Amino acid sequence: MAEEKATKSKKTTKPKYIQAVGRRKTSVAQVRIYPGTKKKGIIINDKKLVDYFPIFEHQEKVMAPLKKASLGDQFPITVVVRGGGLSAQAEAIRHGLSQALIELDQDLRLTLKKAGYLARDPRMRERKKFGLKRARRAAQWRKR
């Protein structure tokens, strides 16, 4: 009797969602895809995609991996994104969404890699140096 219960509890269950992290500059996006759910749409920080990114260019950046994979709007996606500006956040979401899609289907890897969505953009803001106004901006030179 105890052996039967032990074997039943060892069953592997599918995860409820697939999670991945995307980064760009100081932005970090935690992306969750819920496969097999009937709801559809992208929710970013408890707002709809259109409400969070009113600029169409940012919406296109976020949707790019789904369009490349020809998945469109098949399942719900939730995103928690922090730091940076809107452009960096959109690219962080794109990076995280691409990573999550690969966990969902390994065949998409080549397509997304060719598009450049899997590579984390390493460019960061240069730190301010002492004695200067900004990273490289020196004080204005005066003759008199």
N, C-alpha and C positions, 0 to 999 in steps of 0.2 A: 504494500500500500504506500509506504513512504517512498519507495523507488519510483512509483508511477508519478507522484507529485513532483519529484526532483526532475524527471525527464520532461514533464509538461512545462515547468518554469524555465527550462533552458532553451525554449524555442526562441529563435531570433525573429524579432519583429522589425518591420521597416520603420525607419525614422519618420516622424511626422513632417519634418522639413529638412531641407539641405541648406547648410549655412556656409558662407564664405566671407572673407574680409578683403576689401579693396582699399588702396591707399593712393594719395596724390598730394604732394607738398605736405601740408599739415592736416589734411582732411582724412578721416578714417570712416569707412562705410561698412556696416555689418548688414549683409544681405541674406535674406531667408526666402527660399522658394518652397512653396507647398504643393508638391505634385499630387495629382489625384483628387484635388478639391475643385468643387464646381464654381466657386467664386472666381472672379477675374479682376485684374487691375494691379497697379503699382501704388503702394502707400509708402510715402517718405515722411518720417517723423510725424506720423498720425495725420498727414494731409495727402490728398490726391496728387498725382504727378503734375497735373496742370496747375494746381494751386501753389505747389512748392516751387516749381520752375515755370514762371510765367513766360520766359523767353523761349521761343521755339527751338533755337539752336541747342539749348541745354536739354530740352526734352528729347531731341534727336540723339544727343550723346548717350543719354540713358538707355534709349530704346535700340541703339545700334547693335548690340550683341544678339538681341532677340530677332532683329531683322536679318542679320547675317545667318543665323541658325534657322531662319524661316519658321520660328515658333510663334511669332506675333504675341497675342495676348491670351495664351492658353491657360495659365494658372496664376494664382495670386502671389504677389511678391511684396514682402515688407522690408523696409530699409530704415536703419537708424544711422544717421550721418552726423558727424561732429567736426568742427574746425574748418578753417580755410574760408574761401569765398565760394560763390555759387558755381563758378566754372570748375574749380578744383573738386568741389563736392560731386558735380556731375561726372567728372572723369573717375573719381574714386568709386562711385556707384557702378559705372561701366566696368571697371576693373573687377570689382567684387561680383557683379552679375556674371561676368565671363567665367570667373573661377567656379561659381556655383553651377553654371550650365555644364561645365566639364565634369563635375562630380555627378551630375544627372545623366550625362551621355558622353562617353569618352570619344565618340566619333566626331564630335564637334571641335575637338582640340585643334586639328590642322586648319580648319576654316577660321577659327577665332585667332589663332596664332599668326596666320598670314595677314589678317586685318590689323594686327598689332594691339589687340585688346588684352592680351595676357601679360605683356611686359609692364612692370610698374615703372612709371616715369620717375627717374631718380632726382630730377632737378628740384632743388630746394632754394629757399631764400638765403642769400649770403648774410652772414652776421655783421653787425655794425662793429667797426674797428674804433679803438680809442683814439682821440685826437682828430677824428673825422666827423662830419655831420651824419653820414650814412655809411654804407659799406665801403664805397669808394669816393664819395662826394667830399672833397676838401673844402675848407673855408674859402671864401672868395678872396682873390688876391687884390690888394690895393697898392697903387703906386705912391700915393700921398696920403 
